[in-house]
Amino acid sequence: MIKLLAPRDENELVIVKSLLEGAGIAFHIQNEHFGALYPGLNIFPFSERVILVADPDFDRASLLVHDFRKATEGTPEPGDVG
């Protein structure tokens, strides 16, 4: 499996998981439940969550994440609502 992304926060993790599940891409989240075991403890190398995907799915997964981040970080175009 290949590292796809280290989400910035829980919100990004949940959304990316949903996108991958919706696209039928298998994934694994390294350290997914570490924070639940030790609340309040934040040891970066151990508590960082990393999303891993299979080699054949990496390009599709990477495109999904790129499009998601572009949509959430981009500045609104003239004429866009909201």
Phi, psi and omega per residue, in radians:
M1 nan 2.644 -3.079
I2 -2.017 2.484 3.081
K3 -1.180 2.145 3.105
L4 -1.667 -0.818 -2.961
L5 -2.858 2.541 2.919
A6 -1.942 1.723 -3.055
P7 -0.999 2.568 -3.126
R8 -1.244 -0.567 -3.109
D9 -2.745 3.129 -3.111
E10 -1.091 -0.648 -3.127
N11 -1.074 -0.810 3.133
E12 -1.129 -0.669 3.112
L13 -1.042 -0.832 -3.116
V14 -1.112 -0.733 -3.119
I15 -1.185 -0.759 3.137
V16 -1.154 -0.684 3.061
K17 -1.017 -0.774 3.140
S18 -1.106 -0.737 3.115
L19 -1.093 -0.761 -3.135
L20 -1.161 -0.751 3.104
E21 -1.087 -0.751 3.132
G22 -1.102 -0.530 -3.139
A23 -1.556 -0.036 -3.136
G24 1.268 0.480 -3.131
I25 -1.704 2.135 3.111
A26 -1.264 2.467 -3.122
F27 -2.610 2.895 3.060
H28 -2.377 2.450 3.106
I29 -1.913 1.949 3.107
Q30 -1.274 2.344 -3.138
N31 1.147 0.484 -3.071
E32 -1.009 -0.702 -3.044
H33 -1.878 0.199 -3.102
F34 -1.073 -0.758 -3.122
G35 -1.107 -0.520 3.124
A36 -1.261 -0.482 3.133
L37 -1.306 -0.667 -3.069
Y38 -2.260 1.347 -3.111
P39 -1.080 2.396 3.112
G40 1.531 -0.329 -3.135
L41 -1.514 2.179 -3.110
N42 -2.262 1.587 3.090
I43 -1.845 1.870 -2.922
F44 -0.834 -0.972 -3.061
P45 -1.122 -0.429 -3.093
F46 -1.643 -0.569 -3.052
S47 -1.676 -0.150 3.112
E48 -1.146 2.231 3.084
R49 -1.577 2.401 -3.112
V50 -2.273 2.281 3.084
I51 -1.633 2.183 3.130
L52 -1.989 2.451 3.080
V53 -2.242 2.798 3.110
A54 -1.188 2.629 -3.124
D55 -0.892 -0.834 -3.093
P56 -1.148 -0.401 -3.108
D57 -1.653 -0.051 -3.009
F58 -1.048 -0.775 -3.089
D59 -1.096 -0.779 3.127
R60 -1.138 -0.760 -3.135
A61 -1.123 -0.720 3.136
S62 -1.094 -0.690 3.111
L63 -1.138 -0.723 3.099
L64 -1.048 -0.816 -3.123
V65 -1.151 -0.731 3.126
H66 -1.054 -0.816 3.141
D67 -1.118 -0.701 3.111
F68 -1.085 -0.856 -3.127
R69 -1.138 -0.674 3.117
K70 -1.098 -0.718 -3.134
A71 -1.179 -0.587 -3.092
T72 -1.569 -0.368 -3.108
E73 -1.770 -0.305 -3.072
G74 -1.191 2.707 3.059
T75 -1.496 2.531 -3.119
P76 -1.070 2.417 3.057
E77 -1.365 2.669 3.067
P78 -0.990 2.308 3.130
G79 1.656 -0.179 3.104
D80 -1.251 2.478 3.126
V81 -1.567 2.454 3.007
G82 1.398 nan nan
